[in-house]
Every structure is written in C-alpha cells, then in structure tokens.
C-alpha cells in the first residue's frame, strides 16, 4: 500500500527528496545526501532529517546496525534550502 501523493503545500513540513533544509545544509557530511524530513513525534517545532550515504553500494554493504550508513539530524524547523550538492540526484 502506498500513501496518496499530495500537492505541494508550504505548511506541510515533512517531505521526501529535494534540497535539504537550510539549517542543516552545512551539517551534512560530504559523502551523505539528504533523503527526507519528518516532524518529530514528541517535540513541538522540531524536525528530523534522514541522510543516507551517497554511494548506493556502500549503503547496501552497511545496512545493519551499528555499521549502518543512514543518519538522522534533529533541529528546529527550517525552510527548504538551495544546496543541490547535498540532494540525491
């Protein structure tokens, strides 16, 4: 089952893909790319962004904790940034 896609809405804070939020653009290591952002389920006005290793083979080789190549960054809400270098292309 898949979620129904909704049109872009500036008031919806969670999303998959695109450019990373402005606030975390510089926190993303060079070998990682922005994947998605979610509203923190237990903290008001706090977001969680998921970043993944840019090399898909590395991502697959290191898919089990503690060697997983997926990270989460917690931060206050931030608008979408313009840094395409940190996006998955």
C-alpha positions in Angstrom: 0.0 0.0 0.0 1.3 3.4 -0.9 0.4 6.8 0.5 -1.5 9.1 -1.7 0.7 11.9 -3.1 -0.5 15.4 -2.2 0.2 18.7 -3.9 3.0 20.9 -2.6 1.8 22.8 0.5 4.2 25.3 2.2 2.5 24.4 5.6 3.3 20.7 5.4 6.7 20.2 6.9 7.6 16.6 6.2 8.8 15.6 2.8 10.9 13.1 0.8 13.6 14.4 -1.5 14.6 17.8 -2.8 17.1 20.1 -1.2 17.9 19.8 2.5 16.6 22.3 5.0 18.7 25.5 5.2 19.6 24.9 8.8 21.3 21.6 8.2 22.9 22.1 4.8 26.4 22.6 6.3 26.0 19.7 8.8 25.6 17.0 6.1 29.0 15.3 5.6 30.3 15.3 2.0 29.7 11.6 1.5 26.0 11.9 2.5 22.9 13.2 0.8 19.5 14.4 2.1 16.7 11.9 1.9 13.7 13.0 3.9 12.5 15.2 6.7 9.8 14.4 9.3 8.1 16.2 12.1 9.5 15.0 15.4 6.7 12.9 17.0 7.4 14.0 20.6 8.9 17.6 20.3 7.0 20.6 19.1 8.6 22.6 16.2 11.4 20.0 16.0 12.3 18.2 12.8 14.2 15.1 11.9 16.1 14.8 8.7 17.3 11.5 7.3 20.5 11.5 5.4 22.0 8.5 3.5 25.4 7.6 2.1 25.7 8.9 -1.5 27.3 5.7 -2.7 24.5 3.1 -3.1 26.9 0.1 -2.9 28.3 1.4 0.4 24.7 2.0 1.6 23.8 -1.7 0.8 27.1 -3.1 2.3 26.5 -1.2 5.6 22.8 -1.7 6.1 22.8 -3.3 9.6 23.4 -1.5 12.9 26.0 -0.5 14.1 27.5 -0.1 10.6 24.5 1.5 9.0 25.2 4.4 6.6 21.9 6.2 7.5 22.0 9.1 9.9 19.3 11.4 11.5 19.8 15.1 12.3 17.5 16.8 14.8 16.9 20.5 14.6 14.4 23.3 14.9 12.1 23.8 11.9 13.8 25.3 8.9 12.8 26.2 5.4 14.0 24.3 2.4 17.5 25.3 1.3 19.0 25.8 -2.1 22.1 23.5 -1.8 21.6 21.0 -4.6 25.0 19.4 -3.9 23.5 17.7 -0.8 20.5 16.4 -2.7 20.1 12.9 -4.1 20.4 13.4 -7.9 
